Amino acid sequence: MTNDGVPARGAERPLPGTADTVAAILLMVVSVVVTGLASFFGAISVMVTAPCAPNTCDLASIELGTALVVGWVWLPCIAGVAAGIVLLVRRRRAWWPPVVAIAGVLVIVFVGVHLISSSVGV
């Protein structure tokens, strides 16, 4: 610390505590589990389209919604876990990337399921 209250270059930051590390690891595991369940839910949500005929449903929206919920839902999870690991290695607070990832997964699932269900009987 310099005389004017500004931290000196190279000054060490306080390390995150054990609680942050445990929370980050648990949230990363929860993120992967939530994403797996969301992907499974997306795979079975296609059953909503069982009564569809090509002239009564928007097949492009169904395909896009299914791709979102089954495949793209893994992108925020992978990014959140990777960011969390990087922050843990750098000894920074790492609980927030998995939380953001879970929120991203839920948004993608909502959008995908909405696309699937709104394209039935168009």
Secondary structure by P-SEA (a helix, b strand, c coil): cccccccccccccccccaaaaaaaaaaaaaaaaaaaaaaaaaaacccccccccccccaaaaaaaaaaaaccccaaaaaaaaaaaaaaaaaccccccaaaaaaaaaaaaaaaaaaaaaaaccc
